[in-house]
Each structure stands twice: as structure tokens, then as C-alpha cells.
Amino acid sequence: MNTLSHLAAFDPEISEAIANENRRQAETLTLIASENHTYPEVLETNGSILTDKYAEGYPGRRYYAGQAFYDQIERIAVERAKKLFNAEHANVQPLSGSPMNQAVYFGLLKPGDTILAMDLTHGGHLTHGAPASHMGKIFNFVRYRTHGSRGDIDFDEVRNLAIKHKPAMLLCGHSSYPRELDYAAFRRIADEVGALTMADVSHIGGLIGGGVLANPLDHGFDVLTTTTHKTLRGPRGGMILCRKPFAKAIDSGVFPGLQGGPHMHQVAGIAVAMRKAATAEFRAYAERVLANARALAEGLTARGMPLITGGTENHLLVMDVAAWGYDDGAKAQNAFEQAGLVTNKQLIPDDPKPPLRPSGVRIGTPAITSRGMGDAEMAQIAGLLMTVLEGGDAEVAAEEVRALAAQFPIPGHEPRAAESR
Ligand SMILES: *Cc1c(COP(=O)(O)O)cnc(C)c1O
């Protein structure tokens, strides 16, 4: 019997689906760069009675009574977030990454304003003005791109675009770009044209908090946004960190501008994740995430797989499976999943293939690093990935993945639930 005994008694369908998902996670490897396994402490805050109550407003300025402990929790989360990111102000209420970015745009800009952002097929995110998104219709997005085999950002191009389009905001950040960014170069261009600077570090927030990648706020950026459930390893959610002069506009951009009541069980989980992220263990984790990505990249390159930008400086890499000779990334994603290697298909810069059958597959190391894996396991996983693409037996590969996964249990997951059935 697992800890969800009330649920098991009342709703066997949902209870069983959760148990099955627990087993799926335990027996496969999560290689999706935006995913992670959170801490047992965060699973506890997420499942707590903090889900019950409304807390519209901010600590000391709420709309309903009974806020003493909610105020305490939110103040702690804010102080820890500010300290981790060396920020003057923090808002921990965004329900997730997308509303977090929307709250910044609406809080600091006017509809129709121009935002200069990274091209979406070059690694930018949907919320950076994809034509299909509401933001893409409300704001005027202009694009800079990556260049050359190393995928560099050409700052002369960014500067020329900035001078030509006079953006109100210069936005950097990405969800599928394996290189570090030169924040000081962005800041200099923004200063030249009088633009605000925003870095959406959703994917790499934990690597910045862990001190292994550069912090945009240390290079004069006005605003930093990050999800809390990717490399930060916390509950699903988002945070906005900014300089003092923008604090008021950001807070009212979140509430009442965009959202109603905050999810305080998430906010408590963010507080816990911030406490974790301030430890020496977390810094070692962040270093390991990077080392594992490098090791995986080396293993794949040694077996002939071309990688977008030629390698990685963060937690992810993108395999160009089409250039290697495989049909497309969607087919590769399916073949990997048959073998228990859970990945996602990915567009590559100027992809000649369509979005649902793109050329690439994105691979990330945050979740397998949370399970405690290191160099030896990365070499093994690189071998497994290539064996699958070379047409090896999926069941044999899945058996090897299950054996590997069993050696590295997910911290805090119910081992009994994984065994059941
Ligand atoms: C994941 C991500 C988001 C959105 O987060 P959701 O929680 O999925 O809404 C925003 N920006 C970037 C760069 C991301 O990687």
C-alpha cells in the first residue's frame, strides 16, 4: 500500500494511473531537458493543506483574512529567491513559466511595443512571441538568430536590428540552445537604444542558482524570469526577479494584472527548493548536470552523431538525427521511447523539416543527474541511444535501461508503488 491510501480507496482509476506513472518513471530514463525529479520535501508541500486557501494580494496586503502563515511562507520564498539570484526584488506567484513571461510583458510594456528576441527555430521559446501565441499577436516581435556551426549569436546583427527597430525590450533566453550567453553584450546594445533587458532563464535557473552559469542580473539585466520545475528541481511554477525600480510594475503585472489567487502550496515548494538550491550539495548537483551533458555529447560525437552547435555548455544537447541519416526526430523519439529512453523531437535552426517531423532530438541531463548518475552511465546511455538509431532490438535496450534505472532509484519516490503489479 502506498501513501495515497485515501485516493486508492476512493478512486482506484486515478490511484492506479499514478502508481503506473511512478513505475514508468522508475523504469525509464527521463532525458527531456525541461524535466526533472523534484525533492520528496516538495512533494510534501505540494500535497499539503496549503492548497485550500486564497491569498490574493501580497504579504501584509491580502484581500482575505487568515493569512498569517501564508504571509510567512511567501516572505521566506521571496527572501531566499532574492538571495540565490542576487536580486533586489522577487515575485514568486506566477503559476508557471508562460504566465510569468506574460506578466513581465504586460507589466513593463504596452500592447504593440517591439520586443527583440531569439528566433524560435534557433532555440527561443513559444512565449517569446510565437505567431500562434497570444503574445505574438499583442506585441511586435523581431528576431535575431544564431550563426555558424558553433551557433554563435552575432552581436553586430543584434545591434543593427536594435538600431533599426528600436525595441522597448531586448529579450534573451531559450529552451533549446546548448551555449552560454554573453549577457554584457546584450546589455550594451540595450543601453545604446534605450531598451529594457529581460533574460528568460527558465531552463538554466538551477545552473545559475547553483553558480555554474553566468547570472544575467550580475551583468546589469533589469529582469530575470525562471521556471522553478526544470533545473531548479522545485514544484511547477515561475519566478520573476528584477531590479528595484521595476518591482511595483512587475508585482501588479502578476496580480491583479494577470492572475488571481496564487497557488500557495507551490509557493511553499518554491521556498523549499530555494533552501535546497543554496546548499553545497546543490552546487555539486549543478556541476554534475553540466559534466554529464558534456560526457553524453562526447559519447554521441565519438559514435558519429552530429550535434547542433557541435556540443554543449549547459544541460542539454540537440542531436541532428536527420543529418546522421535517420528519417526524422519524431521517429527517433518513438524508437527511443520503446527502449525506455524518454526524449523529445526538436526543431533545429532553419530546419528543412516540418515541426511535427523535425530534424532533431533534444536530450537533457537534469533528471538523470538527480538520480545520481555520472560519467560511466553517460557513456552507457550514449551507446544505448546510438544502438536504437542503428536498429538494435528495442526490447534488449529496454531491458538494459530498466537494469540501469533500478541501480539509480528516483530520490523520494515510493519504491513499493514501483514494484506493485
Ligand atoms: C519552459 C519555458 C517556459 C514556460 O514554462 P511553462 O511552465 O511550460 O509555462 C518559458 N520560457 C522558457 C525559455 C522555457 O524554457
Ligand as a Chemical Component Dictionary entry (heavy atoms), coordinates in Angstrom:
data_LIG
# 
_chem_comp.id                   LIG 
_chem_comp.type                 NON-POLYMER 
_chem_comp.pdbx_formal_charge   0 
_chem_comp.three_letter_code    LIG 
# 
loop_
_chem_comp_atom.comp_id 
_chem_comp_atom.atom_id 
_chem_comp_atom.alt_atom_id 
_chem_comp_atom.type_symbol 
_chem_comp_atom.charge 
_chem_comp_atom.model_Cartn_x 
_chem_comp_atom.model_Cartn_y 
_chem_comp_atom.model_Cartn_z 
_chem_comp_atom.pdbx_ordinal 
LIG C1 C1 C 0 9.663  26.101 -20.103 1  
LIG C2 C2 C 0 9.832  27.501 -20.560 2  
LIG C3 C3 C 0 8.822  28.463 -20.376 3  
LIG C4 C4 C 0 7.388  28.133 -19.978 4  
LIG O1 O1 O 0 7.174  27.394 -18.902 5  
LIG P1 P1 P 0 5.769  26.633 -18.641 6  
LIG O2 O2 O 0 5.861  26.355 -17.196 7  
LIG O3 O3 O 0 5.787  25.452 -19.523 8  
LIG O4 O4 O 0 4.664  27.557 -18.988 9  
LIG C5 C5 C 0 9.103  29.784 -20.728 10 
LIG N1 N1 N 0 10.294 30.123 -21.246 11 
LIG C6 C6 C 0 11.272 29.221 -21.483 12 
LIG C7 C7 C 0 12.558 29.674 -22.067 13 
LIG C8 C8 C 0 11.069 27.887 -21.145 14 
LIG O5 O5 O 0 12.034 27.004 -21.394 15 
# 
loop_
_chem_comp_bond.comp_id 
_chem_comp_bond.atom_id_1 
_chem_comp_bond.atom_id_2 
_chem_comp_bond.value_order 
_chem_comp_bond.pdbx_ordinal 
LIG C1 C2 SING 1  
LIG C2 C3 SING 2  
LIG C2 C8 DOUB 3  
LIG C3 C4 SING 4  
LIG C3 C5 DOUB 5  
LIG C4 O1 SING 6  
LIG O1 P1 SING 7  
LIG P1 O2 DOUB 8  
LIG P1 O3 SING 9  
LIG P1 O4 SING 10 
LIG C5 N1 SING 11 
LIG N1 C6 DOUB 12 
LIG C6 C7 SING 13 
LIG C6 C8 SING 14 
LIG C8 O5 SING 15 
# 
